[in-house]
Amino acid sequence: MLIVFVFSLAFIGVAEVMYWLYKKEFLRAKAKYLRELIDQKNDLSSLNEPFYACVYDKWNTGEMPLAEANTMCSLKFEHN
């Protein structure tokens, strides 16, 4: 019983560490993507500025999550 308890605690400990490390990395990647998105949205000379503005506006207003906004705007600008 003691071995099962120790193994369970070790497993939970490792899982928590992995969760927080990956969450931190995910948030860093998302922040980097958002910085690039804002830079590209503000670059009016870029041919892709309307796409990035669309993604940013849909995300910033809370209309949809970032991934969904990216997909929606991608479909919108593919057909035009």
VOGU-3710 file (C-alpha; in Angstrom, 3 decimals, decimal comma):
1> mlivfvfsla> 0,000/0,000/0,000  2,850/2,360/0,833  4,482/1,689/-2,545  1,248/2,510/-4,385  0,881/5,718/-2,386  4,487/6,822/-3,084  4,148/5,951/-6,775  0,888/7,933/-6,959  2,485/10,985/-5,344  5,484/10,756/-7,686
11> figvaevmyw> 3,218/10,424/-10,717  1,113/13,418/-9,651  4,267/15,449/-8,973  5,722/14,714/-12,402  2,379/15,424/-14,082  2,084/18,798/-12,330  5,606/19,816/-13,321  4,988/18,827/-16,951  1,654/20,648/-17,006  3,094/23,925/-15,737
21> lykkeflrak> 6,147/23,748/-18,012  4,020/23,174/-21,108  1,495/25,808/-20,040  4,308/28,346/-19,614  5,712/27,454/-23,049  2,234/27,673/-24,613  1,654/31,117/-23,123  5,064/32,306/-24,353  4,290/31,091/-27,884  0,851/32,717/-27,789
31> akylrelidq> 2,335/36,024/-26,596  4,944/35,898/-29,373  2,240/35,195/-31,950  0,122/38,083/-30,658  3,083/40,497/-30,800  3,763/39,445/-34,397  0,058/39,682/-35,233  -0,154/43,234/-33,890  3,046/44,246/-35,726  1,725/42,839/-38,999
41> kndlsslnep> -1,712/44,410/-38,451  -0,063/47,798/-37,974  2,127/47,420/-41,086  -0,157/49,138/-43,590  2,255/48,517/-46,471  1,896/44,726/-46,098  -0,330/42,872/-48,554  -1,533/40,673/-45,674  -2,540/43,578/-43,417  -6,312/43,033/-43,948
51> fyacvydkwn> -5,987/39,388/-42,868  -4,051/40,232/-39,716  -6,414/43,092/-38,920  -9,357/40,701/-39,294  -7,805/38,145/-36,929  -6,867/40,776/-34,365  -10,244/42,504/-34,440  -12,224/39,271/-34,043  -9,989/38,174/-31,177  -9,727/41,578/-29,480
61> tgemplaean> -13,494/42,162/-29,404  -14,000/38,746/-27,818  -16,029/37,589/-30,792  -14,024/34,347/-31,002  -10,858/32,685/-29,685  -7,585/33,355/-31,479  -7,385/29,999/-33,295  -10,987/30,268/-34,481  -10,457/33,883/-35,619  -7,387/32,816/-37,576
71> tmcslkfehn> -9,324/30,024/-39,303  -12,336/32,230/-40,048  -10,259/35,055/-41,532  -8,137/32,565/-43,464  -11,277/31,159/-45,098  -12,607/34,668/-45,732  -9,463/35,847/-47,510  -8,920/32,591/-49,431  -12,216/33,038/-51,262  -11,593/36,710/-52,148
//
